[in-house]
């Protein structure tokens, strides 16, 4: 069996675990030890973060704060409390593609000023989920964006936008939709 098929099966199993959760979806599969980690690099600032943000059934508030900072609007250096479900989604993607891979954050939180500037250029929705700390645009070096899109769509957590020409995938925790 190929690695891609195994990854898809492992991913679907994780999606089933997530769907069974009721409140904030904390997947029991996490990393086998109940923890969730993220390895991120911001494509514009070069900042790197490798952090275990959920352990032993609890959020590590310091680690979550560090995630909020790397997901900030880098143009205006402003951070907000991001939707924790977004971190769950990213952790699931990270788990499937490999914990040794780094997720490149291209854009996460956007201030109204930044979003308006991007919308005027045709690169953002006027009422983007990025404004509310519920969206991230990512690339994973060495991983086809179509695979990332398919994984996220299967989870049915929120919106998934695929931008193959620009080599990124938009993930958000708003209503379920694709484009």
FENJODA-V194258 format. One record per residue. N is the residue number from 0. RES is the residue in one small letter. D_FIRST is the distance of its C-alpha to the first C-alpha in Angstrom with 2 decimals. Layout:
N RES D_FIRST
N RES D_FIRST
This chain:
0 x 0.00
1 x 3.80
2 x 6.70
3 x 8.40
4 x 6.62
5 x 6.95
6 x 10.33
7 x 11.35
8 x 10.89
9 x 12.74
10 x 15.15
11 x 15.92
12 x 16.65
13 x 18.93
14 x 20.56
15 x 21.42
16 x 23.01
17 x 24.91
18 x 26.15
19 x 27.49
20 x 29.59
21 x 33.17
22 x 35.11
23 x 33.57
24 x 29.85
25 x 28.99
26 x 25.46
27 x 25.41
28 x 21.89
29 x 23.38
30 x 22.32
31 x 22.47
32 x 26.13
33 x 27.23
34 x 27.82
35 x 26.85
36 x 27.20
37 x 27.35
38 x 27.42
39 x 29.43
40 x 31.45
41 x 34.04
42 x 33.95
43 x 37.75
44 x 39.15
45 x 36.71
46 x 36.79
47 x 33.86
48 x 33.08
49 x 30.63
50 x 31.61
51 x 30.65
52 x 32.48
53 x 31.80
54 x 32.15
55 x 33.26
56 x 33.62
57 x 35.89
58 x 36.01
59 x 37.13
60 x 39.88
61 x 40.31
62 x 36.65
63 x 36.76
64 x 39.93
65 x 38.28
66 x 35.54
67 x 38.36
68 x 39.98
69 x 37.04
70 x 36.53
71 x 40.22
72 x 41.88
73 x 42.10
74 x 44.81
75 x 47.20
76 x 45.79
77 x 45.69
78 x 43.24
79 x 42.88
80 x 41.08
81 x 37.73
82 x 36.10
83 x 34.10
84 x 31.49
85 x 30.70
86 x 29.89
87 x 27.65
88 x 25.78
89 x 25.56
90 x 24.45
91 x 21.55
92 x 20.50
93 x 21.05
94 x 18.95
95 x 15.86
96 x 16.36
97 x 17.40
98 x 20.77
99 x 21.62
100 x 21.69
101 x 25.02
102 x 25.74
103 x 28.61
104 x 31.25
105 x 33.13
106 x 35.33
107 x 35.73
108 x 39.17
109 x 41.81
110 x 45.52
111 x 47.40
112 x 48.94
113 x 45.65
114 x 44.13
115 x 47.28
116 x 47.20
117 x 43.59
118 x 44.41
119 x 47.40
120 x 45.19
121 x 42.84
122 x 40.00
123 x 40.17
124 x 40.96
125 x 44.47
126 x 43.35
127 x 40.04
128 x 38.07
129 x 38.34
130 x 42.03
131 x 41.24
132 x 38.68
133 x 35.87
134 x 33.92
135 x 32.11
136 x 30.89
137 x 28.00
138 x 26.00
139 x 23.19
140 x 23.36
141 x 20.19
142 x 18.59
143 x 19.10
144 x 21.71
145 x 20.13
146 x 17.13
147 x 19.84
148 x 21.83
149 x 19.15
150 x 18.57
151 x 22.34
152 x 23.07
153 x 20.82
154 x 22.89
155 x 26.12
156 x 28.17
157 x 30.25
158 x 30.55
159 x 27.92
160 x 29.17
161 x 27.14
162 x 29.10
163 x 26.99
164 x 30.17
165 x 31.13
166 x 27.58
167 x 27.69
168 x 26.82
169 x 29.57
170 x 28.85
171 x 31.65
172 x 32.54
173 x 34.99
174 x 34.56
175 x 31.22
176 x 31.19
177 x 29.37
178 x 30.68
